[in-house]
């Protein structure tokens, strides 16, 4: 455990504590709101794994100081997205479980802009991933469409929600993923006025007629394939995430 040094404008030195082990820095469960500048300047160049679980995150300020970042854990922060997040090309793994993402297309826009080389993404227990909100009776079709859309947007993803991406679903995503969810109909003018985007929960999305026809032509076997649904080997539901999964992640 280490105390923050002098120069932090947000918290007094004796109020702020953090832990760093090698290249891993954790601020988990400390309501810091954002990364203190003095900490980012001192530790940023050294850190590859950053844990910001349940820190009441309100701003991504100073995240750009972590230029070598490989794994970022943002679980349990009630975040609707990654608005204003800096671009970090080095990021490989993003944990975004237990947040408030409702508009999946918009979130994918933000993810691909901020982290263009992402390979592992987990966003379980967000409204935009409705099939994963209930692991007892999951909505398998919603899981399938959700995964197809995400893989269409991030074709090089290796793992989504703790389940490996298969060659089969990657191929299907390339063909059908773009039809899996529609964007919000909110006009650009509303965004210009900084009005919030109307909620677009994934399970309310209505694919267009061509996409519906394509799905209706698929065989029952394809609809029920666990390889496509990404259900049978799921190892973590995000319910009680503590921001330390990257330690054992075999993809790091």
N, C-alpha and C positions, 0 to 999 in steps of 0.2 A: 504494500500500500504506500502510495506517495502523495504528498500534499502539493497543490498547485503553487507555483512560485509567484513572486511579486509581478505586477504588471497586468493582472486581469481586471478589466473594468466592470465585470458583471457580478463576480462573487469575491468576497474577501478570502485571502489565502487560507485562513483557518476554517473556512466553511466548505472548501472544495477538496475532495479526495478522488483519486483515480488509481487504477492499477495497470501496470504494464509488465508483461512477461515476454522478454525477447521482442518479437515483432508484433505482439498482440497488445492492444490497449483497450481497456474496458472502463466505460462510464456508466455501466448498466445500473438501473434503479436509483439514479441520482437525478433529481429534477433540475437539470442545468438549463433546459430550454434550447440551448445551442452550444456549440463547441467554443469554449473560451479562447480568445485570440492567443494569449500567452502560451496556453497549452498546445495549440495547433502549431505555433512557431517552433516550440521546443521539441515536440514529439512527432509532428507530422512527417518529417523526412525519414523517420525510423520505423514507422508503423505500416504493416501490411494488412492486419486484421483489426477492424475497429468495431467495437460492440457498443451500440447506442440503444439497447433495449430499455424501453419504459423510462425515458428521460424527459418526458413532456416536451418533445422536440417541436419547436415553433419556427425554426429557421435552419437552413443549411449553411449559414455563414461560417466561414473558415474551413469548410470541408475541402476546399480546393488546395489547402496546404498539404493534404495527404496524397501526394503525387504518385506514391508507389502502392496505393491501396489495392488489395487483391480481394478481400472479403469485407462486406459492409452489412451489419446487422441493425435493422431499424424496426424490430418487432415492438408491438404494443405502444404505439405512439399516436394512435387515432389519426393518422395522416391520410388525407384524401388522394395524395399523389406525390409527385416529385417536382412540383412547380418551383422554379428558381434554384434547382439543384445544379451545381457546376458539372461540367463534363469531366469525367475521369476515365480516360481510355484504358487504364490498367485494370479496371475492376473486372473480376472474373465471376464472383459470387455475390448475389444480393438476397438477403432474407428480409421480407416485407410482410411477415405474418401478423395477424391480429391488428390490422389497420382499418381504414374506412374507404377504401377504393370502391367507387360505384360505377365509374365510367371506364370500362376496360380499354376501348380504343384510345382514349385520351391518355390513359396511364401508359399504354404501350408507346405512344408518341414520346412521352417523357422519359421512359426507360431507355429507348433506343437512342435518344439524343444524349442523355447523361452518361450512359454506359454502352458505348457502341461495340464493345468486345465481350459482352456478358455471355457466360456459358452455363451458369447455374442460377435459377430463379425459384424462390419459394414465396408465394403470396396467399397461403391458405388462411381461411377464416376472414376473408374480405367479402363484402357484398358482391363484388364483381366475379367471385369464384363460388357461386351459390351451391354447386354440387358438393363442395368441400366444407360447407358450413355445418352439415350434419353427416358425420361419419357413420352413424348407425344405419340410416336409410338414405344413402346418397342418391342424388339425381344423376344417374349414369349418363344419360344423353347430354345433359348440360355439361358434365365433366368432359365428355368427348368433344363437344363443340368448343368449349373453352380452351382445351388443349390444342385443338386444330388452329384456332385463331392465334393464340400466343406463339405457336411454332411457325405459323405463317409470317408473323411479324419479326420473330427472332429465329431464323432458320438454323443457326449454328448452335442453338441451345442443346446442351447435353443432358440436363436434368431439370425437370419442372415439378415443383412441389414434392420433393423427395422421391420422385419416381423417374427412372432413366427414360430418356426419349428413345423410341424404337425407330428403326429404319422404315417400318411400315407406316407409322403415324406421321413421320417426317414427310414421306412421299405423299400421303393423303393431304397433309396440310398444304403442301405446295400447290395442289390442284383445287382443294375445296376450302382451305382456311379463310380466304378472303370473303367468303359468303357466310361465315359462321356467326357474325355479329354485325349489326348496323351501327353507324355512328349516331350520336345525338343529333337531333334536328335543330338545335339551338343555333341561331344565326351568328355569323362572325361579329356583327355589330354588338351583340350582347357581350361577347368576350372582350370587345374593345372597351366597353363600359365597365369591365371587371365584374360583371354579374356572374353568379355561379352557374355552372353548366347543369342543366336538368339531370336528375339522377337517371342513369341508364344501366340498372342492374342487368347482369348478363342473362338471367333467366327470363327477363321481359323482352329481350331482343327478338325481333321477327325477321328472319332471313327473307330475301326476296324470292319470287316465284321460281326463278331458274334454280336457285340453290335448293329450294324445297323439292323440286322435281328430281334433282340430282340425288338427294338423300333418300327419296322414296324409291329410287331405282337400285339402291344398295341392297345387298343380301342381308338377311337376318344375322348371318354369321359375322359379317363385318360390323354390324351394330353392336353385337354383344362381345366383341373381342376384348379381352382384358388388356392386350397389348396396346390397343387404341385408347381404351378408357383410362389406362394408367391408374388402376385401382388396386389390383391384387398385391402389388409389391410396395404400396405406400407405407413408409416407415414412421412418419411423423405428421401429426395433424395440425400443429401450430397452436393448439389450445393453450398449452402452458409453456410456451417458448421462453427460454431464459437467455437466448442470445449466445450460446456457447457451442452450437452445433458444428461450427467451422473447424473445431479442434479435431473432430473425428471424420470430417468429410473427405472421402477417398478421392475426390476430384480436385482437391487443392494442389 
